[in-house]
């Protein structure tokens, strides 16, 4: 399964290569209880095929009808809103008080468009970030490599969109075991950039999940070099305290939004005592999710991976909501 953005953009690239008329719609801003966040993508072609989603409801059908009838974005990119009136909100099944602000672009079959989306697809295939800029006033677009993911920016006054595609978060996994394998697969489908670190070369060589960066080193050095920011999640899954503890010591000093370690309650209590003896404070150790994962009664490796990824998503959403609320208060 491909991440949603990549699936949409790859389909756009394919339609252009096949000479099919198509459109790309981007949610540029939301208000109230919007069903989909800013940055959500939808692509459709003249025959009615759709990839992606703007609302999960009737907005997609209404948009396709308007595009096929030539009522919207017939010659150039166009900005418009859904959910302006109560009647429209009810008709389209939007949550009460919610509206979507959408930019839709007609994608012309020409060398420039083909090269543009080919560049984007190639970047996503390599799991690299790329920033796309669209100017509605001049109907122009461009793309350039980006060092890291940045939130979408829409300037309504100048009618310009800046949108970065690619991995938004990083998952750093300590240990190349079976749970790590299932967890890496799940994280990749959620568009995480995944690194698996293990100093045991023979285990790392046998780790065969494609699209994962593999690092044969002690985890503390690797975390210090590349997983210390607030977009990183770090999990220790080896069951070997000589490896896990080294990684956790460094992880708990980073800005990582999630840090977890696998083990029973008894194992987790013993780990806490060891970390205290290594001069980590109670406040630092309190950041550690251990036992790792939501308590769903998981026993098997895939069940444990589901519990971990579910907790990681929950924490990620909580952190994002808190940051958004803080930004709103500051404004």
C-alpha positions as CSV (number, residue, x, y, z in Angstrom):
1,X,0.0,0.0,0.0
2,X,1.3,3.4,-1.0
3,X,1.0,6.5,1.2
4,X,-2.0,8.5,0.0
5,X,-0.2,11.5,-1.4
6,X,2.2,9.3,-3.4
7,X,-0.7,7.3,-4.8
8,X,-2.5,10.4,-5.9
9,X,0.5,12.1,-7.4
10,X,1.7,8.9,-9.1
11,X,-1.7,8.5,-10.7
12,X,-1.6,12.1,-11.9
13,X,1.8,11.4,-13.5
14,X,0.5,8.3,-15.2
15,X,-2.6,10.0,-16.6
16,X,-0.4,12.8,-18.1
17,X,1.9,10.1,-19.6
18,X,-1.2,8.4,-21.1
19,X,-2.5,11.7,-22.5
20,X,-5.6,11.9,-20.3
21,X,-7.1,15.1,-19.2
22,X,-7.2,15.4,-15.5
23,X,-7.4,17.7,-12.4
24,X,-5.6,18.0,-9.1
25,X,-7.5,19.4,-6.1
26,X,-5.8,20.4,-2.8
27,X,-7.4,21.3,0.5
28,X,-5.5,24.6,1.3
29,X,-7.4,25.6,4.4
30,X,-10.1,24.3,6.7
31,X,-12.5,25.9,9.2
32,X,-14.4,24.3,12.0
33,X,-15.0,20.6,12.0
34,X,-13.5,19.8,8.6
35,X,-13.5,16.1,7.7
36,X,-10.0,16.2,6.1
37,X,-6.9,18.3,7.0
38,X,-5.2,20.9,4.9
39,X,-2.9,19.3,2.4
40,X,-5.3,16.5,1.5
41,X,-5.3,15.7,-2.2
42,X,-7.7,14.4,-4.8
43,X,-7.1,13.7,-8.5
44,X,-9.7,12.8,-11.1
45,X,-9.8,12.4,-14.9
46,X,-12.3,13.2,-17.5
47,X,-13.7,9.6,-17.4
48,X,-14.6,10.0,-13.7
49,X,-11.8,8.0,-12.1
50,X,-10.8,9.4,-8.7
51,X,-7.8,9.0,-6.4
52,X,-7.6,10.5,-2.9
53,X,-10.2,12.3,-0.9
54,X,-11.3,15.8,0.1
55,X,-14.0,14.9,2.6
56,X,-14.9,11.2,2.5
57,X,-18.5,12.4,1.5
58,X,-20.4,14.1,-1.2
59,X,-17.8,16.8,-2.0
60,X,-16.0,14.5,-4.3
61,X,-19.1,13.8,-6.4
62,X,-20.0,17.4,-6.5
63,X,-16.5,18.4,-7.5
64,X,-16.3,15.8,-10.3
65,X,-19.7,16.9,-11.7
66,X,-18.5,20.6,-11.8
67,X,-15.2,19.7,-13.5
68,X,-16.8,17.5,-16.1
69,X,-19.4,20.2,-16.9
70,X,-16.7,22.8,-17.3
71,X,-18.1,24.9,-14.4
72,X,-14.8,24.9,-12.5
73,X,-11.1,25.3,-13.4
74,X,-11.9,25.0,-17.1
75,X,-8.9,27.0,-18.3
76,X,-6.7,27.6,-15.2
77,X,-6.3,26.9,-11.5
78,X,-9.1,28.1,-9.3
79,X,-9.7,28.6,-5.6
80,X,-13.2,28.0,-4.1
81,X,-14.9,27.1,-0.8
82,X,-17.2,24.3,0.2
83,X,-19.6,24.7,3.2
84,X,-20.2,28.4,2.9
85,X,-23.9,28.1,3.5
86,X,-25.9,25.9,5.9
87,X,-27.7,24.4,3.0
88,X,-24.5,23.4,1.2
89,X,-23.0,22.0,4.4
90,X,-26.1,19.7,4.9
91,X,-26.2,18.7,1.2
92,X,-22.6,17.7,1.1
93,X,-22.6,16.0,4.5
94,X,-19.9,18.3,6.0
95,X,-19.7,18.5,9.8
96,X,-21.7,21.4,11.4
97,X,-19.8,24.6,11.0
98,X,-17.1,23.0,8.9
99,X,-15.9,24.2,5.5
100,X,-13.2,23.3,3.0
101,X,-11.1,25.8,1.0
102,X,-9.9,24.1,-2.1
103,X,-7.5,24.9,-5.0
104,X,-8.2,22.9,-8.1
105,X,-5.9,22.8,-11.1
106,X,-6.5,21.5,-14.7
107,X,-3.5,19.4,-15.7
108,X,-2.6,20.0,-19.3
109,X,-0.9,17.2,-21.3
110,X,2.3,19.0,-22.3
111,X,6.0,18.4,-21.7
112,X,6.2,20.9,-18.8
113,X,3.4,19.2,-16.8
114,X,4.8,15.7,-17.6
115,X,8.3,16.7,-16.4
116,X,6.9,18.4,-13.3
117,X,5.0,15.4,-12.0
118,X,7.7,13.0,-13.1
119,X,10.1,14.9,-10.9
120,X,7.6,14.7,-8.0
121,X,7.0,11.0,-8.4
122,X,10.7,10.2,-8.6
123,X,11.3,12.2,-5.4
124,X,8.6,10.3,-3.5
125,X,9.8,7.0,-4.8
126,X,13.1,7.8,-3.1
127,X,11.2,8.8,0.0
128,X,12.6,12.4,-0.3
129,X,10.7,15.6,0.4
130,X,9.9,17.9,-2.5
131,X,8.2,21.3,-2.3
132,X,5.7,22.3,-5.0
133,X,4.7,26.0,-5.6
134,X,1.6,27.1,-7.5
135,X,0.7,30.6,-8.4
136,X,-3.0,31.0,-9.4
137,X,-2.6,34.5,-10.8
138,X,0.0,33.4,-13.3
139,X,-1.1,29.8,-13.6
140,X,2.5,28.7,-13.0
141,X,4.0,25.9,-11.0
142,X,7.5,24.7,-9.9
143,X,9.1,22.1,-7.7
144,X,12.3,21.8,-5.9
145,X,13.9,19.3,-3.4
146,X,13.3,20.0,0.3
147,X,15.5,19.1,3.3
148,X,12.5,18.2,5.4
149,X,8.7,18.4,5.5
150,X,7.1,21.8,6.0
151,X,3.4,22.5,6.7
152,X,1.3,23.7,3.7
153,X,1.2,27.5,3.3
154,X,-1.6,29.2,1.4
155,X,-1.5,32.9,0.8
156,X,-5.0,33.9,-0.3
157,X,-4.0,37.5,-1.0
158,X,-1.4,36.6,-3.5
159,X,-3.1,33.3,-4.5
160,X,0.0,31.3,-4.0
161,X,0.3,27.7,-2.6
162,X,3.5,26.2,-1.1
163,X,3.0,22.5,-0.5
164,X,5.7,20.0,0.6
165,X,5.2,16.3,-0.2
166,X,7.1,13.5,1.3
167,X,7.8,11.8,4.7
168,X,6.4,14.1,7.5
169,X,7.8,12.2,10.5
170,X,10.7,9.8,11.1
171,X,10.5,6.5,13.0
172,X,13.8,5.4,14.4
173,X,13.6,1.7,15.4
174,X,16.3,0.2,17.7
175,X,16.6,-3.5,16.9
176,X,16.1,-5.6,13.7
177,X,13.7,-8.2,15.0
178,X,10.3,-9.5,14.0
179,X,8.3,-6.8,15.7
180,X,10.5,-4.2,14.1
181,X,9.7,-5.7,10.7
182,X,5.9,-5.5,11.1
183,X,6.2,-2.0,12.7
184,X,8.4,-0.7,9.8
185,X,5.9,-2.0,7.2
186,X,3.0,-0.2,9.0
187,X,5.0,3.0,9.4
188,X,5.9,3.1,5.8
189,X,2.3,3.0,4.7
190,X,1.7,6.0,7.0
191,X,4.5,7.9,5.2
192,X,7.0,7.8,7.9
193,X,10.7,7.9,7.0
194,X,11.9,4.7,8.8
195,X,15.4,3.9,10.1
196,X,16.3,0.6,11.7
197,X,19.5,0.6,13.8
198,X,21.2,-2.5,15.2
199,X,24.9,-3.1,15.9
200,X,24.4,-6.8,15.2
201,X,25.3,-6.9,11.5
202,X,23.9,-10.4,10.9
203,X,20.4,-9.4,12.1
204,X,20.5,-6.2,10.1
205,X,21.5,-8.1,6.9
206,X,18.5,-10.3,7.3
207,X,16.1,-7.4,7.8
208,X,14.4,-7.3,4.3
209,X,11.7,-4.5,4.5
210,X,12.3,-2.4,1.4
211,X,12.3,1.4,1.7
212,X,13.9,1.3,5.2
213,X,17.2,2.9,6.0
214,X,19.5,0.5,7.9
215,X,22.3,1.6,10.2
216,X,24.8,-0.8,11.7
217,X,25.9,1.1,14.8
218,X,25.2,1.6,18.5
219,X,21.9,3.5,18.7
220,X,23.0,6.4,20.8
221,X,25.4,7.7,18.1
222,X,22.8,7.2,15.4
223,X,20.1,9.0,17.3
224,X,22.4,11.9,18.1
225,X,23.3,12.2,14.4
226,X,19.8,11.9,12.8
227,X,16.8,11.4,15.1
228,X,16.9,14.2,17.7
229,X,14.2,16.6,16.4
230,X,10.5,17.0,17.3
231,X,9.4,15.1,14.1
232,X,11.1,11.9,15.3
233,X,9.7,8.9,17.2
234,X,12.2,6.5,18.7
235,X,11.3,2.9,19.8
236,X,13.6,0.3,21.5
237,X,12.6,-3.2,20.6
238,X,15.7,-5.4,21.1
239,X,15.0,-6.8,24.6
240,X,18.8,-6.4,25.1
241,X,19.4,-3.7,27.8
242,X,23.0,-3.3,26.6
243,X,21.6,-2.0,23.3
244,X,18.2,-0.5,24.3
245,X,19.5,1.4,27.3
246,X,22.2,3.1,25.3
247,X,19.6,4.3,22.8
248,X,17.1,5.4,25.4
249,X,19.7,7.4,27.3
250,X,20.3,9.5,24.2
251,X,16.6,9.5,23.1
252,X,15.4,10.9,26.4
253,X,17.7,13.9,25.9
254,X,16.2,14.7,22.4
255,X,13.1,16.6,21.3
256,X,11.5,13.4,19.9
257,X,7.7,13.5,20.2
258,X,7.5,9.8,21.1
259,X,9.9,7.5,22.9
260,X,8.9,3.9,23.7
261,X,10.5,0.6,24.8
262,X,9.2,-2.9,24.6
263,X,8.9,-5.2,27.6
264,X,6.6,-6.3,30.4
265,X,5.7,-4.1,33.4
266,X,8.3,-5.9,35.4
267,X,10.9,-5.4,32.7
268,X,9.9,-1.8,32.3
269,X,10.2,-1.2,36.1
270,X,13.7,-2.7,36.1
271,X,14.7,-0.5,33.1
272,X,13.5,2.6,34.9
273,X,15.7,1.7,37.9
274,X,18.7,1.3,35.5
275,X,18.1,4.6,33.8
276,X,17.9,6.4,37.2
277,X,21.2,4.9,38.1
278,X,22.6,6.4,34.8
279,X,21.7,9.9,36.1
280,X,18.6,10.4,34.1
281,X,16.0,12.4,36.0
282,X,12.4,11.2,36.9
283,X,11.0,13.9,34.6
284,X,13.1,12.6,31.6
285,X,12.2,9.0,32.3
286,X,8.5,9.9,32.5
287,X,8.6,10.7,28.8
288,X,9.2,7.0,28.1
289,X,6.2,4.9,27.0
290,X,6.8,1.5,28.6
291,X,5.3,-1.0,28.3
292,X,5.1,0.3,24.8
293,X,1.9,0.5,22.8
294,X,-1.8,0.8,23.6
295,X,-3.1,-1.9,26.0
296,X,-5.1,-4.0,23.5
297,X,-3.9,-7.4,24.8
298,X,-1.3,-7.8,22.1
299,X,0.8,-11.0,22.2
300,X,2.1,-11.8,18.7
301,X,4.6,-9.6,16.8
302,X,2.0,-8.1,14.4
303,X,-0.3,-7.4,17.3
304,X,2.4,-5.6,19.2
305,X,3.3,-3.6,16.1
306,X,-0.4,-2.6,15.8
307,X,-0.5,-1.5,19.4
308,X,2.7,0.5,19.0
309,X,1.7,2.3,15.8
310,X,-1.7,3.1,17.3
311,X,-0.1,4.7,20.4
312,X,2.4,6.6,18.2
313,X,-0.4,8.0,16.1
314,X,-2.4,9.0,19.2
315,X,0.6,10.9,20.7
316,X,1.4,12.5,17.3
317,X,-2.1,13.9,17.0
318,X,-2.1,15.1,20.6
319,X,1.2,16.9,20.1
320,X,0.0,18.4,16.8
321,X,-3.2,19.6,18.4
322,X,-1.3,21.2,21.3
323,X,1.0,23.0,18.9
324,X,-1.9,24.3,16.9
325,X,-3.7,25.6,20.0
326,X,-0.5,27.3,21.2
327,X,0.0,28.9,17.8
328,X,-3.6,30.1,17.8
329,X,-3.3,31.7,21.2
330,X,0.0,33.4,20.2
331,X,-1.7,34.9,17.1
